[in-house]
Amino acid sequence: MSEPNIFYEAGIEAAEIEPKPKRKRRTKAEMGKAIKVDKFVEVMPAKVDKSPKAIDGTNVTRMDTRDGRFYEVVDNDGVIKHYPSVTTVLKAFPSDYLAQWRGNVGNEEADRVFKEAGERGTFIHKSFEDLLTGTAFHYREIPAGQRGFVIDDQTLFIQLYRLAEFMRLVNPIVLASEQIVYNHEYEFAGTIDMLLDIEDGQYAINGRNPVYLPKGVYLVDIKTANSIHQTHHWQLGAYAHCLTAFGYIIKGTIILHTRSLNKGGIEGFGAKLRSQNEWKEDFYNFLKVKSVFDINPKKPQIFNIPITIQLSKNYMKEL
């Protein structure tokens, strides 16, 4: 089945919809706006002021630069520092497959694919966060008398449905969502997807065989790519280590893979569980990569720019 050209129609309240004989397809520029993906100024690096608070309630500034993502934090001595994100650090880990693929398709095409994948992943993350608050999502059109958002892209709608099924089957308590964690000892930071309190039980969330989850707090991350790599587990191991410093006991980490090849359970969905001992091993592997990153660490070039630019007069008036 072919996918529609547009993969997200901006959320519209049902009461605002006027009857129309046909729906106008959006241009690529309009589609980018409707996706609700944060766009950063092309002239990088740029300081980004809007950031979620850290999980301990402190103010942390997240910024994206040409050299990766960084977090501006105040250390225990009151010194302002810029910690690299966990994902920025993990880019120091070599990937022969990615290097070969980039060589085959060319840098321009590779950059385009990564950009599109990033936008689609951001869409799923933001939509799932809305879904957790009770927001309804509808495929292609909003039924009469209902409210919510419309998704035109079949693949994205199915991925969001799989995440909804996970929540329905597991029925966890959400302790945190999209919050920053950081570590002063090793100087890194990141943003977690979810922290869930899960009851003891067998859950059909990873293929035909149910997964046993002991009661406890789990760090959960959503992945929308075609496959899961070892660095994804290392990423969660680093986040879990940060959380222990804030007093959390992390029973395990779970990657929710929305494009799995699983046929049983939630079809097309996978839940990759790592026990407490396993995520600690993942953290040690992350530290090995961090030691390589620290040989030639990247530091953001910081400068402040206004969010609005306007001159005080019309210089073209006399022409």
C-alpha positions as CSV (number, residue, x, y, z in Angstrom):
1,M,0.0,0.0,0.0
2,S,1.5,3.4,-1.0
3,E,1.8,6.0,1.6
4,P,0.3,9.5,1.3
5,N,2.6,12.3,0.3
6,I,2.0,14.2,3.5
7,F,2.7,12.5,6.8
8,Y,1.2,15.0,9.3
9,E,-1.8,17.2,9.1
10,A,-1.7,19.9,11.8
11,G,-4.0,19.2,14.8
12,I,-7.3,21.0,14.3
13,E,-10.1,21.1,16.8
14,A,-13.2,19.5,15.4
15,A,-15.2,22.7,16.0
16,E,-12.9,24.7,13.8
17,I,-13.4,22.5,10.7
18,E,-15.4,23.9,7.9
19,P,-17.0,21.3,5.5
20,K,-14.9,21.0,2.4
21,P,-15.5,18.9,-0.7
22,K,-11.8,18.1,-0.9
23,R,-8.8,18.4,1.3
24,K,-5.9,20.5,-0.1
25,R,-2.6,18.7,0.0
26,R,0.1,20.8,1.7
27,T,3.4,21.9,0.1
28,K,6.7,20.6,1.5
29,A,7.2,23.9,3.2
30,E,3.8,23.7,4.9
31,M,4.3,20.1,5.8
32,G,7.6,21.0,7.6
33,K,5.6,23.6,9.6
34,A,2.8,21.2,10.4
35,I,5.1,18.5,11.7
36,K,5.8,20.7,14.8
37,V,9.5,19.8,14.8
38,D,11.7,22.3,16.5
39,K,13.7,24.1,13.7
40,F,17.1,25.5,14.6
41,V,18.7,28.5,12.9
42,E,20.8,27.5,9.9
43,V,23.7,29.6,11.2
44,M,25.0,27.3,13.8
45,P,26.0,27.1,16.6
46,A,23.0,28.8,18.2
47,K,21.9,29.0,21.8
48,V,18.5,27.5,22.5
49,D,16.7,28.9,25.5
50,K,13.6,26.7,25.7
51,S,14.5,23.5,27.5
52,P,12.7,21.1,29.7
53,K,13.8,21.2,33.4
54,A,16.2,18.7,34.7
55,I,14.6,15.8,36.6
56,D,15.9,17.3,39.9
57,G,14.1,20.6,39.1
58,T,17.2,22.7,38.2
59,N,17.3,24.9,35.2
60,V,19.5,23.5,32.4
61,T,19.9,25.0,28.9
62,R,19.9,22.6,26.0
63,M,21.6,23.8,22.8
64,D,22.2,22.3,19.4
65,T,25.4,23.2,17.4
66,R,27.2,22.0,14.3
67,D,29.3,19.8,16.7
68,G,26.4,18.2,18.4
69,R,24.1,18.8,21.3
70,F,25.3,20.3,24.6
71,Y,23.7,21.2,28.0
72,E,24.7,24.2,30.0
73,V,24.7,23.2,33.7
74,V,26.1,24.6,36.9
75,D,28.5,22.1,38.6
76,N,28.8,21.5,42.3
77,D,31.3,24.4,42.6
78,G,29.0,26.9,41.0
79,V,30.9,26.9,37.7
80,I,28.9,27.0,34.4
81,K,29.9,24.1,32.2
82,H,28.8,22.7,28.9
83,Y,28.3,18.9,29.0
84,P,28.0,17.0,25.7
85,S,24.9,15.0,25.2
86,V,25.1,11.2,25.5
87,T,24.3,10.8,21.8
88,T,27.0,13.3,20.8
89,V,29.5,11.3,22.8
90,L,28.4,8.1,21.2
91,K,29.2,9.5,17.8
92,A,32.8,8.9,18.7
93,F,32.1,5.2,18.4
94,P,33.0,4.1,14.9
95,S,30.4,2.6,12.6
96,D,31.8,0.8,9.6
97,Y,28.2,0.2,8.2
98,L,27.3,3.9,8.3
99,A,30.6,5.0,6.8
100,Q,30.2,2.5,4.0
101,W,26.5,3.5,3.4
102,R,27.4,7.2,3.4
103,G,30.1,6.5,0.8
104,N,27.7,4.6,-1.4
105,V,24.8,7.1,-1.4
106,G,26.9,10.3,-1.0
107,N,26.9,12.9,1.8
108,E,24.0,15.0,0.4
109,E,21.6,12.0,0.2
110,A,22.8,10.7,3.5
111,D,22.2,14.0,5.2
112,R,18.7,14.2,3.6
113,V,17.8,10.7,4.9
114,F,19.1,11.5,8.4
115,K,17.2,14.7,8.5
116,E,13.9,13.1,7.4
117,A,14.3,10.2,9.8
118,G,15.0,12.7,12.6
119,E,11.8,14.7,11.8
120,R,9.7,11.5,11.7
121,G,11.2,10.3,15.0
122,T,10.6,13.7,16.6
123,F,7.0,13.6,15.4
124,I,6.4,10.2,17.0
125,H,8.0,11.3,20.3
126,K,6.0,14.5,20.5
127,S,2.8,12.9,19.4
128,F,3.2,10.1,22.0
129,E,3.7,12.7,24.7
130,D,0.4,14.3,23.7
131,L,-1.2,10.8,23.6
132,L,-0.2,10.3,27.2
133,T,-2.2,13.3,28.2
134,G,-5.4,12.0,26.6
135,T,-5.2,13.7,23.2
136,A,-6.8,11.7,20.4
137,F,-5.2,11.0,17.0
138,H,-7.2,10.1,14.0
139,Y,-6.2,8.5,10.7
140,R,-6.8,10.9,7.8
141,E,-9.9,12.6,9.2
142,I,-11.6,13.6,12.5
143,P,-14.9,11.7,13.0
144,A,-17.9,14.0,13.4
145,G,-18.3,15.3,16.9
146,Q,-14.8,14.4,18.0
147,R,-11.7,16.4,18.6
148,G,-8.0,15.7,18.2
149,F,-5.3,15.5,15.6
150,V,-5.1,14.0,12.1
151,I,-2.3,11.8,10.8
152,D,-2.2,11.1,7.1
153,D,0.9,8.9,7.0
154,Q,-0.1,5.3,7.5
155,T,3.4,4.2,8.8
156,L,3.5,6.9,11.4
157,F,-0.1,6.3,12.6
158,I,0.7,2.5,13.0
159,Q,3.8,3.3,15.0
160,L,1.9,5.5,17.4
161,Y,-0.8,2.8,17.7
162,R,1.9,0.3,18.7
163,L,3.1,2.6,21.5
164,A,-0.5,3.1,22.6
165,E,-0.9,-0.7,22.8
166,F,2.2,-1.0,24.9
167,M,0.7,1.5,27.4
168,R,-2.6,-0.4,27.4
169,L,-1.1,-3.8,28.0
170,V,1.5,-2.7,30.6
171,N,-0.6,0.1,32.2
172,P,2.4,1.7,34.0
173,I,2.6,4.9,36.1
174,V,4.5,7.6,34.3
175,L,7.0,9.1,36.7
176,A,8.8,11.4,34.3
177,S,8.7,12.3,30.6
178,E,11.1,14.2,28.4
179,Q,13.3,15.5,31.2
180,I,17.0,16.2,31.4
181,V,19.5,14.1,33.4
182,Y,23.1,14.9,33.9
183,N,26.2,13.7,35.7
184,H,28.9,15.9,37.2
185,E,31.5,13.2,37.8
186,Y,31.8,12.2,34.1
187,E,30.4,15.5,32.7
188,F,27.7,14.4,30.3
189,A,23.9,14.9,30.0
190,G,20.9,13.9,28.0
191,T,17.1,13.9,27.8
192,I,15.2,10.8,28.8
193,D,12.0,9.7,27.1
194,M,10.1,8.1,30.0
195,L,10.5,6.8,33.5
196,L,7.8,4.2,34.2
197,D,6.7,2.4,37.4
198,I,5.7,-1.1,36.2
199,E,3.9,-3.8,38.2
200,D,5.2,-7.4,38.3
201,G,3.8,-9.4,35.4
202,Q,4.1,-11.2,32.1
203,Y,3.5,-8.9,29.2
204,A,3.0,-9.7,25.5
205,I,5.1,-6.8,24.2
206,N,8.0,-8.5,22.3
207,G,6.9,-11.1,19.9
208,R,5.1,-14.4,20.6
209,N,6.8,-15.0,24.0
210,P,5.6,-12.8,26.9
211,V,8.3,-10.7,28.7
212,Y,8.5,-11.0,32.5
213,L,9.0,-7.6,34.2
214,P,9.6,-7.6,37.9
215,K,8.0,-4.8,39.8
216,G,10.1,-1.6,39.7
217,V,11.1,1.6,37.9
218,Y,12.2,1.3,34.3
219,L,13.9,3.8,32.0
220,V,12.2,3.6,28.6
221,D,13.3,5.0,25.3
222,I,11.5,5.0,22.0
223,K,13.3,4.1,18.8
224,T,11.7,4.5,15.4
225,A,14.6,3.4,13.1
226,N,14.7,0.1,11.2
227,S,17.1,-1.6,13.7
228,I,18.4,-1.4,17.2
229,H,22.2,-1.1,17.8
230,Q,24.4,-1.7,20.8
231,T,25.0,2.0,21.2
232,H,21.3,2.5,21.9
233,H,21.6,0.3,25.0
234,W,24.8,2.2,26.0
235,Q,22.8,5.5,25.7
236,L,20.2,4.2,28.2
237,G,22.9,2.8,30.5
238,A,24.3,6.4,30.7
239,Y,20.9,7.8,31.5
240,A,20.2,5.2,34.1
241,H,23.5,6.0,35.8
242,C,22.5,9.6,36.0
243,L,19.2,8.7,37.6
244,T,20.8,6.7,40.3
245,A,22.5,9.9,41.5
246,F,19.1,11.5,41.9
247,G,17.9,8.6,44.1
248,Y,16.2,6.4,41.6
249,I,16.6,2.6,41.7
250,I,16.5,1.6,38.0
251,K,15.2,-2.0,37.7
252,G,15.9,-2.1,34.0
253,T,16.0,-0.3,30.7
254,I,13.6,-0.9,27.9
255,I,13.8,0.2,24.3
256,L,10.5,0.4,22.6
257,H,11.1,-0.4,18.9
258,T,8.2,0.7,16.7
259,R,9.5,-0.8,13.5
260,S,10.3,-4.3,14.7
261,L,9.9,-7.5,12.6
262,N,8.0,-9.2,15.4
263,K,4.8,-11.0,14.3
264,G,3.4,-11.9,17.7
265,G,2.3,-9.8,20.6
266,I,2.0,-6.3,19.3
267,E,2.8,-6.9,15.6
268,G,5.7,-4.9,14.3
269,F,6.7,-3.8,17.8
270,G,9.6,-4.9,20.1
271,A,10.5,-4.2,23.7
272,K,14.2,-4.8,24.3
273,L,14.8,-5.3,28.0
274,R,18.1,-4.9,29.9
275,S,18.3,-5.9,33.5
276,Q,20.0,-3.8,36.2
277,N,23.3,-5.7,35.8
278,E,23.1,-5.4,32.0
279,W,22.5,-1.7,31.9
280,K,25.4,-1.2,34.3
281,E,27.5,-3.0,31.8
282,D,26.1,-0.8,29.1
283,F,27.2,2.2,31.1
284,Y,30.7,0.9,31.4
285,N,30.8,0.6,27.6
286,F,29.5,4.1,27.3
287,L,32.4,5.3,29.5
288,K,34.9,3.6,27.2
289,V,33.5,5.7,24.3
290,K,33.5,8.8,26.5
291,S,37.2,8.3,27.1
292,V,37.8,8.4,23.3
293,F,35.6,11.5,23.0
294,D,37.6,13.2,25.7
295,I,40.8,12.9,23.8
296,N,39.7,15.7,21.6
297,P,36.5,16.9,23.2
298,K,34.2,19.2,21.3
299,K,33.1,22.5,23.0
300,P,30.3,24.6,21.8
301,Q,31.0,28.2,20.6
302,I,28.5,30.2,22.6
303,F,27.0,33.5,21.6
304,N,23.6,35.0,22.3
305,I,21.3,36.1,19.5
306,P,17.8,37.7,19.8
307,I,14.8,35.7,18.7
308,T,13.5,38.7,16.7
309,I,15.5,40.9,14.3
310,Q,14.0,44.3,13.2
311,L,15.6,47.6,12.3
312,S,14.3,50.8,13.9
313,K,13.5,52.5,10.6
314,N,12.8,51.9,6.9
315,Y,16.0,52.4,5.1
316,M,14.4,51.9,1.7
317,K,11.7,54.6,2.2
318,E,13.6,57.3,0.1
319,L,14.2,55.0,-2.9
